[in-house]
Amino acid sequence: MTCTLHVAWDERLTDYHFGPGHPMAPLRVELTMRLAHEFGLWSQSGVTVAVPAPAADADLELVHDAPYVAAVEAVSRWAEHPDASEGLEGTQLRVARMFGLGTEDNPVFPGMHEASALVAGATLAAARAVWSGSAGHGASIAGGMHHAMAAHASGFGVYNDVAIAIAWLLGHGAERMAYVDIDAHHGDGVQAAFYADPRVLTISLHEHPATLFPFTGLPAETGGPGAEGAAVNVALPAGTGDAGWLRAFHAIVPPLLRQFGPQVLVSQHGCDTHRLDPLANLELSIDAQRAAHAAIHALAHEAAGGRWLCTGGGGYELVQVVPRTWTHLLAEAAGQPINPGTQTPAGWREYVARRTGLQAPERMTDGAPAEFEPFESGYDPGQPVDRAIMATREAVFPLHGLMPL
């Protein structure tokens, strides 16, 4: 299909860095953008790459409380002070921790506010391009900080760029928005931001909260008063692989999006669902992730008039997984999908070796078939994935005028 794509990118986005040893290493974004470049995506017709501006405080406060934004700015300044070289102390640390900062997940770093505001600004820039019509699709690979809450940082997220972009779109005339989150972790921050807003349908497929942070996202979480059915949660058992995950996705997401009819589809493509990811317990391949990107792209055209904003998210296998799956995502959004059997460019493999000392993957595939049996072929109550699918369909399908079976 013919697509136009606006990519919001600046190398300064790699300044979002919690320090050595932290899983949210900016290397994963750096290697992704380098791989996309080596594939020539930026020179494709219809693709533009532009440097975004940081989000202003007024933009951040579309979702975040003003005292929280002020606290992030203050903590960021304190971290730049020479006396803070060994970390925050005393009153500063107590203030930081009140807002979820200075923790193991969200350690404070110099320039935290500026780096976080730029991530939010990148996702906003991509959203503006889609809403203005200058591009059909927008991409913010450094974005996807879906855990950040209105008044505190959470799960490696300081500002919730995805929720901010959705709020901005609502403020500029959008009346129906859909958000699909395929990260291994529940998209709790985005759900919380719009839990009582019937204009926003949030759908999250994630590992069951019994076994993974943030320990929320059960099917019974379906939206607040007046917005029943606005939140959709598919809680999949640990160990779910390609066939089960894709079966669940296609059993839940397409029917709801077709019924809801959003004006813009926003998606978060955390790739910590991969079997090599160190922080989650799902068993997907690059090939299934690629199939999910393609399915979401197709649904954007079918259900949302082609308006699609996609972001990165989680994903902590920095060399083998993140660069390949997000390059597939960018290529898909550009309307130039990469054949999974394609060899990774030699220049990229050499760069990975120099940059990391590790051997880069040689092909854009894990060699998996990424096949599944559609749920419509028959519900099997003996299968944990089918029980998860039915729990979600029973909880929300009737609220959208759909039959669970």
Phi and psi in degrees as a GROMACS rama.xvg file:
@    title "Ramachandran Plot"
@    xaxis  label "Phi"
@    yaxis  label "Psi"
@TYPE xy
-80.3805  126.85  THR-2
-136.293  150.501  CYS-3
-118.051  143.102  THR-4
-136.44  129.383  LEU-5
-105.3  119.263  HIS-6
-105.43  119.258  VAL-7
-89.8874  112.886  ALA-8
-149.403  139.914  TRP-9
-152.931  135.425  ASP-10
-58.2857  -21.7098  GLU-11
-65.8603  -14.2583  ARG-12
-64.1892  -19.5073  LEU-13
-77.9764  -1.12234  THR-14
-73.4212  -11.3066  ASP-15
-75.8659  90.7044  TYR-16
-145.946  111.995  HIS-17
-82.74  3.06455  PHE-18
111.6  166.003  GLY-19
-57.3737  137.736  PRO-20
86.1354  -10.8899  GLY-21
-76.6576  139.154  HIS-22
-60.4937  -31.8646  PRO-23
-81.0705  65.7678  MET-24
-83.5133  129.218  ALA-25
-64.7199  -12.0004  PRO-26
-54.6105  -34.5199  LEU-27
-63.8365  -36.869  ARG-28
-74.8552  -42.3996  VAL-29
-56.5738  -47.5945  GLU-30
-69.3019  -32.2014  LEU-31
-63.2747  -51.5389  THR-32
-65.8493  -33.1557  MET-33
-66.2307  -41.3199  ARG-34
-66.5188  -43.371  LEU-35
-59.8083  -39.9564  ALA-36
-62.888  -44.4335  HIS-37
-64.6374  -28.2297  GLU-38
-79.8574  -4.23022  PHE-39
77.9208  20.6385  GLY-40
-64.3171  -33.8776  LEU-41
-71.8456  -17.9199  TRP-42
-96.5964  3.37692  SER-43
-70.7316  145.498  GLN-44
-59.6187  133.526  SER-45
90.1105  -3.68853  GLY-46
-104.595  127.557  VAL-47
-122.126  142.022  THR-48
-120.607  124.131  VAL-49
-137.148  145.845  ALA-50
-76.4423  124.731  VAL-51
-85.4756  160.213  PRO-52
-92.5732  151.452  ALA-53
-62.239  149.952  PRO-54
-66.7346  136.501  ALA-55
-76.1955  163.147  ALA-56
-56.6907  -37.895  ASP-57
-61.7929  -35.0394  ALA-58
-68.4248  -46.413  ASP-59
-59.9383  -35.8327  LEU-60
-79.3245  2.6178  GLU-61
-64.5535  -25.2744  LEU-62
-124.831  -38.8369  VAL-63
-97.2561  145.361  HIS-64
-66.237  141.645  ASP-65
-57.7167  -41.276  ALA-66
-61.7454  -32.1614  PRO-67
-67.7434  -46.8791  TYR-68
-58.9629  -42.5651  VAL-69
-62.2591  -37.8529  ALA-70
-66.989  -41.3954  ALA-71
-61.5093  -42.7497  VAL-72
-62.5822  -41.4562  GLU-73
-67.3831  -46.2592  ALA-74
-62.6241  -37.9481  VAL-75
-61.8879  -41.1749  SER-76
-67.1911  -42.6747  ARG-77
-59.836  -37.8292  TRP-78
-67.3276  -22.6502  ALA-79
-83.2883  -11.4636  GLU-80
-75.2536  138.313  HIS-81
-54.9828  -32.3615  PRO-82
-68.3988  -14.3993  ASP-83
-97.3533  12.2372  ALA-84
-61.7787  -26.5575  SER-85
-100.243  11.4558  GLU-86
114.558  167.132  GLY-87
-73.8126  155.257  LEU-88
-137.092  156.237  GLU-89
53.8013  -127.703  GLY-90
-59.5005  -38.8444  THR-91
-59.0899  -45.2013  GLN-92
-66.2076  -39.6881  LEU-93
-64.0016  -42.2161  ARG-94
-62.4843  -45.8329  VAL-95
-57.8934  -46.3176  ALA-96
-69.4249  -25.7794  ARG-97
-58.7872  -27.318  MET-98
-110.884  18.8704  PHE-99
76.1059  15.6123  GLY-100
-105.529  156.86  LEU-101
75.4821  21.7685  GLY-102
-101.661  176.088  THR-103
-62.7637  -40.0152  GLU-104
-73.0013  -38.0482  ASP-105
-127.157  65.359  ASN-106
-64.0806  150.429  PRO-107
-78.9869  142.048  VAL-108
-140.635  152.461  PHE-109
-58.1878  134.291  PRO-110
78.4487  17.1776  GLY-111
-56.6204  -46.228  MET-112
-62.4345  -47.3996  HIS-113
-62.9686  -43.8098  GLU-114
-65.5023  -41.7509  ALA-115
-68.5583  -39.0785  SER-116
-65.6894  -31.7188  ALA-117
-71.0746  -37.9894  LEU-118
-59.7632  -46.8635  VAL-119
-62.5567  -39.5528  ALA-120
-64.4246  -34.9041  GLY-121
-64.951  -44.3688  ALA-122
-68.0634  -36.7829  THR-123
-62.6562  -42.1918  LEU-124
-61.8665  -41.5456  ALA-125
-65.8902  -38.5781  ALA-126
-64.921  -42.4696  ALA-127
-62.4545  -39.0472  ARG-128
-63.0957  -40.7737  ALA-129
-68.3875  -45.0624  VAL-130
-69.6971  -34.0342  TRP-131
-75.7978  -17.7498  SER-132
88.3  3.89784  GLY-133
-69.9353  -19.1613  SER-134
-150.002  147.061  ALA-135
-73.2929  -35.2127  GLY-136
-123.873  150.777  HIS-137
-130.654  143.91  GLY-138
-131.742  134.775  ALA-139
-134.281  84.3619  SER-140
-65.5894  -30.4719  ILE-141
-75.4888  -10.3541  ALA-142
-87.1636  -167.596  GLY-143
99.9663  26.0068  GLY-144
-80.681  71.6103  MET-145
-80.0087  -4.80274  HIS-146
-92.5468  -21.4516  HIS-147
-59.6733  135.23  ALA-148
-104.809  173.115  MET-149
-58.5031  -37.2147  ALA-150
-123.639  9.64289  ALA-151
-161.132  152.363  HIS-152
-74.751  153.822  ALA-153
-161.965  142.579  SER-154
52.2544  48.064  GLY-155
73.0702  7.9591  PHE-156
-112.888  129.427  GLY-157
-97.5754  -55.4751  VAL-158
-116.181  135.894  TYR-159
-84.9694  85.9403  ASN-160
-59.912  -35.6169  ASP-161
-67.1886  -47.5627  VAL-162
-63.1677  -37.7542  ALA-163
-62.0192  -43.5898  ILE-164
-64.2742  -41.2239  ALA-165
-63.3706  -44.7906  ILE-166
-61.5277  -39.2813  ALA-167
-63.1567  -43.9748  TRP-168
-62.9056  -41.3688  LEU-169
-61.3542  -40.2216  LEU-170
-70.0625  -15.5426  GLY-171
-111.817  23.8653  HIS-172
112.92  -11.9183  GLY-173
-67.281  137.54  ALA-174
-112.647  -20.3067  GLU-175
-141.407  117.623  ARG-176
-122.275  141.927  MET-177
-122.744  140.585  ALA-178
-127.174  124.534  TYR-179
-118.33  125.579  VAL-180
-119.316  116.486  ASP-181
-111.953  17.9053  ILE-182
-64.1942  153.811  ASP-183
-64.407  -25.572  ALA-184
-98.6984  145.166  HIS-185
-58.0995  136.006  HIS-186
-79.6448  64.2028  GLY-187
-69.3319  -36.3233  ASP-188
-67.6327  -39.8356  GLY-189
-70.2209  -42.032  VAL-190
-58.3862  -45.6019  GLN-191
-62.4136  -37.9966  ALA-192
-63.8616  -29.5226  ALA-193
-126.369  22.2965  PHE-194
-62.5545  -29.5402  TYR-195
-109.688  20.1842  ALA-196
-113.949  106.174  ASP-197
-69.115  -8.53829  PRO-198
-76.589  -15.0298  ARG-199
-120.861  119.691  VAL-200
-98.0421  116.848  LEU-201
-107.333  127.543  THR-202
-123.322  123.923  ILE-203
-126.274  124.508  SER-204
-105.62  124.862  LEU-205
-157.138  166.437  HIS-206
-65.1448  144.689  GLU-207
-54.9805  136.195  HIS-208
-63.6901  -11.9706  PRO-209
-67.6616  -20.9797  ALA-210
-123.345  2.73571  THR-211
-153.71  141.902  LEU-212
-52.7993  143.83  PHE-213
-93.0342  18.0027  PRO-214
65.6447  28.0501  PHE-215
-132.848  174.491  THR-216
103.6  35.6906  GLY-217
-77.5469  156.17  LEU-218
-57.8955  -26.239  PRO-219
-69.0413  -13.4803  ALA-220
-81.2968  97.2961  GLU-221
-120.666  5.30029  THR-222
119.883  156.82  GLY-223
-83.1889  179.642  GLY-224
-56.1192  130.561  PRO-225
84.091  -6.04599  GLY-226
-133.673  32.8977  ALA-227
-60.5397  128.613  GLU-228
92.4661  -3.86373  GLY-229
-75.212  -20.7115  ALA-230
-112.396  131.39  ALA-231
-128.07  128.036  VAL-232
-130.314  127.194  ASN-233
-113.626  105.475  VAL-234
-98.6724  103.86  ALA-235
-94.9565  143.133  LEU-236
-66.7311  146.075  PRO-237
-53.5512  142.408  ALA-238
91.9625  -4.0722  GLY-239
-60.9873  131.799  THR-240
-108.012  -164.681  GLY-241
-54.4378  -53.5506  ASP-242
-62.9781  -43.2968  ALA-243
-69.7402  -42.4436  GLY-244
-64.0989  -47.7738  TRP-245
-65.2914  -35.8332  LEU-246
-60.8578  -44.5608  ARG-247
-65.9135  -44.451  ALA-248
-55.7365  -51.2248  PHE-249
-73.6015  -20.1115  HIS-250
-78.5052  -21.9567  ALA-251
-112.484  -52.9777  ILE-252
-70.6956  -53.4857  VAL-253
-59.1652  -45.178  PRO-254
-61.0885  -39.2654  PRO-255
-69.431  -42.5032  LEU-256
-65.6448  -39.9865  LEU-257
-63.8055  -38.9804  ARG-258
-72.6747  -39.0335  GLN-259
-76.2905  -37.6113  PHE-260
62.4559  61.1406  GLY-261
-70.6608  155.989  PRO-262
-81.6538  -27.438  GLN-263
-138.594  138.414  VAL-264
-104.804  123.772  LEU-265
-110.749  134.754  VAL-266
-136.064  145.945  SER-267
-115.558  124.217  GLN-268
-112.567  47.7905  HIS-269
-53.764  133.101  GLY-270
-109.734  22.8638  CYS-271
-77.0121  6.54342  ASP-272
-74.7534  -10.6294  THR-273
-68.4297  149.165  HIS-274
-64.7815  -20.6682  ARG-275
-90.4867  -5.74358  LEU-276
-66.7673  134.224  ASP-277
-80.702  -10.393  PRO-278
-110.152  -0.537243  LEU-279
-139.358  179.059  ALA-280
-131.237  27.3322  ASN-281
-93.9853  169.399  LEU-282
-130.684  39.2729  GLU-283
-78.7225  161.405  LEU-284
-104.422  166.819  SER-285
-56.0249  -36.2692  ILE-286
-67.3925  -39.5967  ASP-287
-69.6509  -38.1024  ALA-288
-62.8798  -42.2755  GLN-289
-60.9496  -41.4132  ARG-290
-62.7136  -36.3831  ALA-291
-67.1751  -41.8376  ALA-292
-58.3953  -45.055  HIS-293
-64.7069  -39.5275  ALA-294
-65.7717  -41.2988  ALA-295
-65.7968  -40.2466  ILE-296
-59.4297  -47.629  HIS-297
-61.7148  -38.7095  ALA-298
-68.2335  -31.6931  LEU-299
-60.3233  -41.6872  ALA-300
-72.8713  -38.518  HIS-301
-74.7687  -42.2618  GLU-302
-108.601  -17.4426  ALA-303
-125.97  22.9906  ALA-304
63.4886  20.884  GLY-305
85.684  -3.44415  GLY-306
-82.4132  117.293  ARG-307
-141.794  125.991  TRP-308
-115.837  118.766  LEU-309
-120.028  145.835  CYS-310
-130.168  169.509  THR-311
-77.7626  -134.515  GLY-312
151.303  -138.697  GLY-313
-72.9163  173.674  GLY-314
137.686  111.837  GLY-315
-128.181  8.22212  TYR-316
-95.1998  98.7585  GLU-317
-74.4367  -26.2941  LEU-318
-108.897  -47.1704  VAL-319
-76.3726  -29.2953  GLN-320
-114.265  -62.3295  VAL-321
-55.9979  -50.2473  VAL-322
-60.803  -37.9622  PRO-323
-70.7825  -48.2945  ARG-324
-68.4014  -37.3808  THR-325
-75.8175  -25.869  TRP-326
-69.2721  -38.3112  THR-327
-58.8094  -41.9255  HIS-328
-61.2944  -48.6542  LEU-329
-62.9198  -40.876  LEU-330
-65.3221  -40.6017  ALA-331
-61.1175  -46.184  GLU-332
-65.1112  -28.707  ALA-333
-79.9448  -4.77359  ALA-334
74.1577  21.477  GLY-335
-129.959  60.1627  GLN-336
-58.2736  144.117  PRO-337
-94.5756  127.809  ILE-338
-57.4395  129.307  ASN-339
-61.005  -24.7779  PRO-340
-79.1894  -2.44582  GLY-341
-64.3033  141.036  THR-342
-75.249  140.524  GLN-343
-68.6568  143.662  THR-344
-59.8184  139.485  PRO-345
-59.8815  -37.5032  ALA-346
-61.9636  -35.8238  GLY-347
-69.83  -42.9027  TRP-348
-62.2719  -38.7186  ARG-349
-66.1957  -39.3305  GLU-350
-63.8299  -42.6248  TYR-351
-60.6983  -42.834  VAL-352
-62.5865  -43.6894  ALA-353
-67.1407  -40.1495  ARG-354
-76.6779  -34.1048  ARG-355
-122.553  -18.7927  THR-356
77.1014  7.68603  GLY-357
-107.258  158.988  LEU-358
-87.7142  126.317  GLN-359
-80.5477  153.396  ALA-360
-63.5711  146.508  PRO-361
-91.4932  -19.897  GLU-362
-133.69  163.656  ARG-363
-88.1956  24.6097  MET-364
-141.109  156.028  THR-365
-97.6204  2.02122  ASP-366
77.1137  18.0576  GLY-367
-92.4689  147.396  ALA-368
-75.611  -21.348  PRO-369
52.4739  47.4869  ALA-370
-106.753  157.164  GLU-371
-156.295  158.683  PHE-372
-93.8077  123.971  GLU-373
-59.0532  145.468  PRO-374
-58.7909  -30.2728  PHE-375
-64.6566  -14.9282  GLU-376
-73.5848  -11.6192  SER-377
141.449  131.567  GLY-378
-83.059  127.854  TYR-379
-115.188  100.838  ASP-380
-64.7947  -12.0899  PRO-381
-80.8704  -8.69524  GLY-382
-100.228  125.553  GLN-383
-56.7523  -38.6505  PRO-384
-64.9011  -41.0388  VAL-385
-66.045  -34.8919  ASP-386
-65.8903  -38.0077  ARG-387
-64.7678  -42.0684  ALA-388
-60.7297  -47.0501  ILE-389
-66.4561  -35.7343  MET-390
-60.0149  -40.7462  ALA-391
-72.3341  -45.5032  THR-392
-62.8445  -40.0317  ARG-393
-67.1223  -33.5504  GLU-394
-73.6215  -37.5442  ALA-395
-121.747  -25.4305  VAL-396
-58.1757  -45.0881  PHE-397
-60.9948  -28.3999  PRO-398
-69.207  -16.0607  LEU-399
-110.751  12.2852  HIS-400
75.3602  22.6335  GLY-401
-111.111  152.693  LEU-402
-88.6342  135.741  MET-403
-61.0587  -33.5849  PRO-404
